[in-house]
Amino acid sequence: MISFLEFEKPVAALEARIAELRATAADGDIDLASEIERLEKKSASLLASTYQALTPWQKTQVARHPARPHFVNYIAGAFTNFMPLGGDRLYGDDQAIIGGFAMLGNRRVMVIGHEKGHDTQTRIRHNFGMGKPEGYRKAVRLMELAGRFGLPVVTLVDTSGAFPGVEAEERGQAEAIARSTEACLALPVPMVAAIVGEGGSGGAVALASAERVLMLEHAVYSVISPEGASSILWRTADKAPDAAEAMKMTAQDLLKLGVIDRIVPEPMGGAHRDPLRTAVSLGAAIGEELDALAKVKAADLVRRREERFLAIGA
């Protein structure tokens, strides 16, 4: 059962009507096939027109959809032979950031990403995808391991931001984020990052400082959440839609600004309507980018990352 967002209410009404007609047709001898088909076409057309004109705030809602695929879904749909590696060898194992060896097609890679969880229990276990210092230190360890073995690094970014709790600050959150960003920039192997849901603040940049940054069609990527920006600028979270518009946080805006390199299309109605198809498309796009980077020398990879980020905003 699809959970409809606020702006999808007209589509939800049509889908409810279609369900009623199907139930009526199943219970009796009335032939409602033509009417059901007509409404299905109308619903599909309305869904398409709605998603072709999404505002930045509506895209933010899609990026946060509770059924949107997360790290574990992409691992299951785009990668094979995933072998998770845990712990930072300093403090513990943060479940908000997961990583390990995997196969992407015929290529062995190191894949690292945020995991938000899909229900109350898993969201608490994964801390809603908000990484702690030990999570980013684990990412550093895995990136350095990939560098030693000559494996490309793939990161899947989906976090509202790094965990801001007192215990995280006590364990050096800012330093851990900085070290993770530094590890990305210094990698001697190809790195491709994909923003698959929310890309929030330094918690996202710490895993997205790659030479190629991809973004799903309805994902968002920003220095702060729209609600946070609204609270700072207008002293209220009610202006979040205006903040989202001003921040240029959609994939389409960021591609124009040169912050990302490629947009990966989502199924009509968002990734949550067909997670497997989304995972397959994303895997194919990442594979193409890694193919293009396969013969680039280590020094050139590092130089490209440096030049790429220095050019943003110039």
DAQUIUR-V796175 format. One line per field, one symbol per residue. ss: DSSP state (H for helix, E for strand, - for the rest). phi: phi as a letter, one per 40 degrees, with the letter a starting at -180 (. if undefined). burial: I if it has 16 or more other ideal C-beta (glycine too) atoms within 10 Angstrom, else O. Layout:
ss = ???
phi = ???
burial = ???
This chain:
ss = -----HHHHHHHHHHHHHHHHHHHHHH-----HHHHHHHHHHHHHHHHHHH----HHHHHHHH-------HHHHHHHH-EEEEE------------EEEEEEEE--EEEEEEEE-----HHHHHH-HHH---HHHHHHHHHHHHHHHHH--EEEEEEEE------HHHHH--HHHHHHHHHHHHHH----EEEEEEEEEEHHHHHHHH---EEEEE---EEE---HHHHHHHHH--HHHHHHHHHHH--EHHHHHHH----EEE------HHH-HHHHHHHHHHHHHHHHHHH----HHHHHHHHHHHHHH---
phi = .ccccdccdccccccccccccccccccbbccbdcccccccccccccccccccbccdccccccccddcccbdccccccbbbfcbcbbgbgbbabcccbbaicabbgbbcbbbbacbcgbadccccccffgccbdcccccdcdccccccccgccbbbbcaaciccccdcccccgdccccccccccdccdcbcbbbbcbacbbfcccdcbbcbcbbbacdbcbaacacdcccccccbgacccdcccccccfbccccccccgcbbabccbddghcccadcccccccdcccdccccccdbccdccccccccccccccgc
burial = OOOIIOIIOOIOOIIOOIOOIOOOOOOOOOOIOOOIOOIOOOIOOOIOOIIOOIOIIIIIIIIIIOOIIIIIIIIOIIIOOOOOOOOIOOOIOIIIIIIIIIOIOOOOIIIIIIIIIIOOOOOOOIIIIIIIIIIIIIIIIIIOIIIOOOIIIIIIIIIIIIIOOOOIOOIIIOOIIOIIIOIIIIIOIIIIIIIIIIIIIIIIIIIIIIIIIIIIIIIIIIOIIIIIIIIOOOOOOOIIOIIIIOIOIIIIIIOOOOIIIIIIOIIOIIIIIIIOOIIOIIIOIIIOIIOOIOOOOOOOIOOIIOOIIOOOOO
